[in-house]
Amino acid sequence: MKKINPIILIAIVLIGGFLAFKIMSFLGCYVRIEDVDKCWKLTSW
């Protein structure tokens, strides 16, 4: 198995964490408000 560059590994973890945070924020908002359009605007870029 080839070693992964630590900088690339850190970037993958940060990007993955950011996306997971966005998804959890959207789902939490959807459970409370139940309006996809409003939640999309709140949690999108």
HELIX and SHEET records of a PDB file:
HELIX    1   1 PRO A    6  ILE A   33  1                                  28    
HELIX    2   2 VAL A   36  THR A   43  1                                   8    
END                                                                             
